[in-house]
Amino acid sequence: MAKHKIFFENISEPISVSTGTTLVDAAQSAGVDIQQPCGGQGRCGRCVAKITSGHVRRRSSLRLTNEDIEEGYTLACQSVIESDVSVYVPEQEKIERRLVTDLIAKNVLVPENYDGLIHQSIKRMNLDISPPTLEDQTDDWGRLQRVLRKEFQIENINISLELLVKLGNVLRESDWKVHVILDIEINESGLHPRLIDILPGHISGNEPLWGIAIDIGTTTVSVWLTDLISGEVKAQVAEYNQQITRGEDVISRIIYANKNNNKIEMADLVIDKTINLLIETACKRMQIKSSEIYKATISGNSTMIHLLLKIPTASIRLSPFVTAINEIPLFTAEDIGIDINPGGTIDCLPGVASYVGADITAGVLSSKVNETDKTTLFMDVGTNGEIVLGSKDWLVTCACSAGPAFEGAGVIDGMRATKGAIEEVWISNDSFEPNLRVIGNTKPKGICGSGLISLLSELFLVGLVDKAGNIKINLPIDRVREGEHGAEYVVVWGEDSATGADIAINKVDIDNLLRAKAAIYAGFSVLAEKVGVPLETVEQVLIGGSFGQYINVEKAIQIGLLPDLKWEQFHFLGNTSVQGAYKSLLDWRTREKVTEIASKMTYIELSADNKFYDAFMSAMFLPHTDLSKFPSVEIAVNENLLKTDLE
């Protein structure tokens, strides 16, 4: 097979690749990182590169104009090398770091009556071991077990080869006075103790014993460093999941992971490039070593857990949509490379199905849906909308693919909720001029999810957009115009933006938002219909997820994203996934409850149900084809329709 030289700007030496190599693979071989938010499917148009000499075969040029192509621009994931080429990779969208380095978790309440000596599975014990003599030649391991059996009634302990190698030296160097760290798993078959570490000398019972709760979100990873003795969260850190450079939603990541054995890279992105850096930061905050952390409880959706463990994910997106495993067994940190004590326990919370994972079972636990008498609708709104309906007596669940529109992706001027993002919009009924609130009080760069909900609601209520999401192009205002992607409304003129370019929303953007909100509304409405619970009888709506806490209830109802209930029935709980992981980390009894929740939940696969498709199509309008479902919106809509008709 022919070889070709590829020259990348700022790389001193060319690389050699075979005919048929994609440009993005060639870039990675050269150490040039090109982001692929759609997982290399050619849909997002964000992996743009410029061919300055030579040529490539373009398999797709979606989102590139004819002018772009004439100037040499191409999508790196869709370009195949067929000659020597020189390539310029323009600066791409940067994922702004949102790492929190010094946040003390003041608002995390330790569970009532928590006792670390009783409820915690991680135990620390001081041991005085009698040294061997000519009369007592019991082996070192036998001596240690003898003390544990006699003083603590612990026996049948598992030990790793690494600790066996270490054991003799530690005992002798510490004059047979040591302390050990054990994980004592408790289940129906009894106690299952495992030695995590053996350390020289005795230690005070009041010294912290460290564990971490981890939530692997599709967008953000959160780590809570916790003292297992007191139960207090001592440091919280969070960072974008670096897998986001290879796919902004779970489907894109699954597709990418299953190309060229990329699952190894995906695991590295979340472990080495995200989780381990967060652990390092949290440890610096508390001035401890990562080896002093003895347990990690991990929550996340099914895809995130599979990618973490390098488990193939292809079956998750292919009918009949089945995971490789929902109940992950315990293993050690050394097994996957998480930077805590090598013998530390890694406990991944159980999921229910392909698209209802541990983040939802943890969320049900922390929100106490499983303990309430009230008929409750629990939702985690993100790229994948997971929904639970029920109470302490019953739980049903489903998931719907909302897509990344509410994360700012799939919208031309969308962005994540970072500095420069428009997060709230108000539009004048008379002049149609917008007023904005921008994160960081700076010049706007784009619009984040909460801003998009607000903008769409305002456009609809003032009559700039009709029920089908069409922008009324005939209105006599400068902000409505024909753009490259059809009619659009200009939110910010270029002279007022941080980029120098206009920030606008167009019909394609609105259609993406309508699909996202329709999927979520259809999801919970079909779920309610299947179990015979009218939506108006739901007593409370609990919304989890970091995005959920920024949703304006009024605006979300106005576009048909949330059911039309009283505002006081809605409660935003923040990151319920990490909260559930934290509670499970502390108490083995609470951890058992998560398993019970998972087994109790009845999963309904919406993709096999025609009712979901019908409900989805009905919800593809603002707020819905049936306005009677949204009485609080109906009056305002009719008033504005009349106003614009008269004008």
C-alpha positions, -999 to 999 in steps of 0.1 A, spaced: 0 0 0 13 34 -10 27 58 17 22 95 18 39 123 37 16 146 58 29 180 69 11 196 98 18 233 106 39 237 138 51 201 136 87 201 125 88 166 109 63 151 85 47 118 93 41 89 69 7 72 65 -8 47 42 -34 55 14 -68 54 29 -59 68 63 -83 94 76 -69 129 82 -80 128 118 -61 95 124 -31 110 107 -33 141 130 -34 118 161 -4 100 149 14 133 146 3 144 181 -22 169 168 -55 167 187 -86 174 166 -118 173 186 -146 151 173 -178 161 192 -200 139 170 -177 109 174 -163 111 139 -197 108 121 -192 140 101 -224 156 116 -210 184 137 -186 201 114 -163 210 142 -132 190 131 -124 214 103 -88 215 88 -74 233 58 -55 215 31 -29 240 19 -13 216 -7 -21 182 -21 -56 168 -19 -78 144 1 -110 125 -8 -140 140 10 -165 114 20 -188 141 34 -187 179 36 -217 185 58 -218 220 73 -192 233 49 -201 258 22 -189 257 -14 -167 286 -5 -152 267 24 -144 238 1 -129 260 -26 -106 275 1 -94 240 10 -113 234 42 -124 198 49 -138 177 78 -108 158 92 -130 128 102 -144 125 67 -112 131 47 -91 102 33 -54 106 25 -46 98 -12 -15 120 -17 12 140 1 -6 169 18 1 199 40 -25 207 66 -34 237 87 -55 229 118 -73 262 129 -78 268 166 -109 249 176 -135 255 202 -118 252 235 -133 233 264 -130 259 291 -118 243 323 -142 246 352 -121 228 377 -130 237 413 -99 236 435 -109 251 468 -146 245 473 -154 232 508 -187 212 507 -204 232 534 -239 223 521 -235 185 522 -252 172 552 -239 141 568 -267 115 571 -284 116 604 -270 92 630 -241 82 608 -214 63 627 -183 56 607 -172 28 630 -205 9 624 -219 19 590 -187 20 570 -174 -11 552 -138 2 553 -123 -5 587 -89 6 602 -75 -15 630 -44 -12 652 -27 -46 657 0 -57 682 14 -89 667 36 -112 687 69 -118 669 79 -154 659 101 -175 682 117 -209 680 87 -222 699 61 -204 677 70 -205 641 36 -195 627 41 -177 594 37 -139 592 3 -140 575 -10 -166 599 1 -143 628 -18 -113 614 -49 -134 608 -47 -148 643 -49 -114 659 -78 -103 637 -97 -135 645 -90 -133 683 -95 -95 688 -120 -86 661 -137 -119 652 -126 -114 616 -115 -144 596 -113 -158 561 -95 -127 549 -85 -122 512 -50 -108 505 -34 -98 473 0 -110 461 13 -74 463 5 -72 500 20 -106 507 52 -94 492 51 -63 514 39 -80 546 71 -94 562 91 -62 558 64 -40 573 59 -62 603 96 -63 611 104 -27 604 75 -16 627 85 -39 655 53 -59 649 30 -29 656 10 -21 626 -24 -8 614 -44 -25 587 -71 -13 563 -98 -38 555 -129 -37 533 -155 -59 549 -182 -65 523 -215 -76 539 -241 -95 520 -266 -123 526 -238 -149 526 -220 -132 554 -188 -112 558 -162 -110 531 -131 -92 544 -103 -82 522 -70 -66 532 -64 -33 514 -32 -23 530 -9 -28 560 10 1 574 36 6 601 27 18 636 -6 26 653 -29 54 644 -55 74 663 -91 65 657 -99 101 651 -75 104 621 -95 108 588 -100 77 567 -105 87 531 -129 77 504 -143 94 473 -177 96 456 -174 100 418 -201 109 393 -191 103 357 -215 125 338 -216 127 300 -205 164 303 -190 168 337 -172 145 362 -176 153 399 -155 140 428 -163 144 465 -134 136 488 -149 123 520 -137 115 556 -153 81 561 -150 84 599 -170 117 603 -189 114 570 -179 149 561 -172 159 525 -140 178 527 -134 188 491 -155 189 459 -139 192 425 -155 190 390 -142 191 355 -155 185 320 -154 148 310 -125 149 285 -144 122 265 -164 152 253 -137 158 226 -147 125 211 -184 129 213 -208 152 230 -235 126 235 -235 89 245 -243 77 210 -214 96 194 -191 82 220 -203 46 215 -197 50 178 -162 64 183 -153 38 209 -161 10 186 -138 23 158 -102 10 158 -104 -2 194 -108 34 205 -124 22 238 -88 22 253 -85 59 244 -120 66 258 -110 50 291 -78 69 293 -97 102 286 -120 97 316 -95 81 340 -61 97 334 -72 129 318 -102 136 341 -107 115 373 -71 112 383 -65 149 378 -95 157 400 -83 133 427 -49 150 426 -65 184 430 -87 172 459 -57 156 476 -37 188 473 -66 207 489 -65 185 519 -27 179 519 -30 141 517 -16 114 494 -39 97 469 -27 64 483 -46 73 515 -79 70 497 -92 34 502 -126 34 485 -143 50 455 -180 47 448 -189 55 412 -221 65 396 -228 73 359 -250 63 331 -246 28 316 -224 40 287 -201 60 310 -196 30 333 -189 7 303 -164 31 288 -147 35 321 -141 -2 323 -133 -7 286 -164 -29 283 -177 -30 247 -206 -6 242 -219 -15 207 -249 -35 220 -262 -4 239 -271 14 207 -283 -16 187 -316 -33 190 -326 -48 214 -305 -22 233 -288 -44 260 -259 -36 282 -230 -61 288 -237 -58 325 -259 -38 349 -246 -50 383 -208 -45 383 -188 -66 408 -163 -50 431 -127 -47 420 -96 -28 430 -82 6 418 -52 -11 404 -74 -31 380 -84 0 360 -58 26 370 -78 50 392 -52 69 413 -61 59 449 -45 31 470 -39 3 445 -58 -21 467 -86 4 472 -122 -8 465 -139 4 434 -177 1 437 -197 10 406 -234 14 415 -259 -7 396 -279 4 366 -312 -9 352 -309 -9 314 -290 5 285 -302 41 290 -312 40 327 -279 37 346 -264 41 380 -269 78 378 -307 72 380 -306 46 407 -284 69 427 -307 98 419 -338 79 431 -319 71 464 -307 107 471 -341 122 461 -359 97 483 -384 88 456 -383 53 469 -394 65 504 -422 89 496 -460 84 496 -464 111 469 -467 102 433 -435 116 420 -420 123 386 -382 123 388 -362 135 358 -325 139 349 -325 162 319 -294 161 298 -282 147 265 -302 116 275 -335 123 294 -340 96 321 -374 95 337 -388 77 368 -424 77 379 -436 62 412 -434 62 449 -422 40 477 -446 13 465 -437 12 428 -412 26 403 -413 26 365 -386 41 343 -377 50 308 -352 70 288 -354 91 257 -327 105 235 -330 143 239 -297 149 221 -272 176 231 -292 207 221 -298 217 257 -261 213 263 -255 240 237 -246 215 209 -265 211 177 -272 248 178 -249 269 156 -243 296 183 -249 272 212 -222 267 238 -217 252 273 -226 271 304 -193 289 309 -182 325 309 -197 344 280 -228 322 276 -262 339 274 -282 323 302 -314 343 302 -333 363 275 -362 388 277 -377 402 245 -398 434 244 -434 429 232 -432 462 214 -398 466 199 -388 429 198 -354 440 212 -337 415 235 -323 420 270 -297 395 281 -281 380 312 -246 366 304 -225 344 326 -196 363 339 -211 397 330 -190 399 299 -195 402 262 -215 371 250 -200 344 229 -230 321 225 -261 307 241 -262 279 267 -290 255 274 -310 276 299 -306 306 276 -319 286 247 -350 276 267 -356 312 277 -350 325 241 -374 300 225 -401 308 251 -397 346 245 -397 343 207 -429 323 209 -447 344 234 -440 377 217 -451 362 183 -418 361 165 -421 323 162 -452 303 155 -463 270 171 -443 250 145 -411 269 153 -412 290 121 -396 325 124 -420 351 110 -397 367 84 -422 393 73 -420 414 104 -405 449 99 -375 446 122 -338 443 115 -333 414 138 -354 390 117 -337 382 84 -328 354 59 -296 337 69 -275 309 55 -297 283 72 -331 301 66 -349 326 86 -331 337 118 -334 361 147 -303 380 157 -298 380 195 -266 399 196 -250 420 168 -214 413 160 -202 446 173 -215 437 208 -204 400 209 -171 386 221 -164 370 188 -172 399 165 -198 378 147 -236 380 151 -252 356 175 -285 343 161 -310 315 163 -324 299 131 -351 274 121 -326 245 121 -316 254 157 -352 257 167 -361 223 152 -332 207 172 -346 223 204 -381 212 195 -370 176 190 -351 176 224 -381 190 244 -406 168 225 -386 137 234 -386 145 271 -422 155 272 -433 124 252 -412 102 275 -429 111 307 -463 115 292 -462 80 277 -447 66 309 -476 81 329 -502 68 304 -488 33 305 -493 30 343 -526 49 343 -514 80 361 -527 113 346 -499 139 346 -521 163 364 -523 139 394 -485 140 398 -478 155 432 -442 165 428 -416 168 400 -380 163 411 -353 174 386 -318 162 390 -286 168 370 -264 199 370 -283 213 340 -317 209 357 -309 234 385 -306 262 359 -339 256 342 -365 284 346 -397 265 353 -420 291 337 -400 292 305 -397 254 304 -435 250 307 -441 276 281 -421 257 254 -436 224 265 -405 208 281 -421 204 316 -457 195 324 -480 224 333 -482 220 370 -479 246 398 -444 260 402 -442 249 438 -445 213 427 -411 215 410 -380 209 430 -344 212 416 -320 189 434 -287 195 417 -264 165 410 -285 137 426 -261 112 410 -230 122 431 -252 127 461 -264 91 458 -228 79 453 -217 98 484 -245 82 506 -236 48 492 -199 54 500 -207 60 536 -231 33 546 -232 -4 535 -269 -5 543 -276 25 520 -255 8 493 -278 -22 496 -308 1 491 -294 11 457 -294 -25 446 -329 -29 459 -340 2 439 -325 -11 407 -342 -45 411 -376 -28 419 -376 -5 389 -397 -16 359 -380 -5 327 -401 4 296 -383 6 262 -399 35 244 -383 28 210 -406 -3 207 -437 17 214 -457 35 187 -474 56 214 -441 73 220 -437 82 183 -472 97 183 -466 116 215 -433 128 202 -449 142 170 -477 159 190 -451 175 212 -431 189 183 -450 222 185 -449 251 210 -459 242 236 -479 212 221 -505 205 195 -531 202 223 -530 236 241 -554 223 267 -525 204 282 -509 238 289 -537 261 303 -513 285 319 -497 291 285 -529 292 264 -541 326 274 -507 343 267 -504 325 234 -538 336 222 -532 372 232 -499 374 213 -513 356 182 -541 382 181 -515 410 186 -493 399 157 -523 392 134 -536 428 140 -502 441 131 
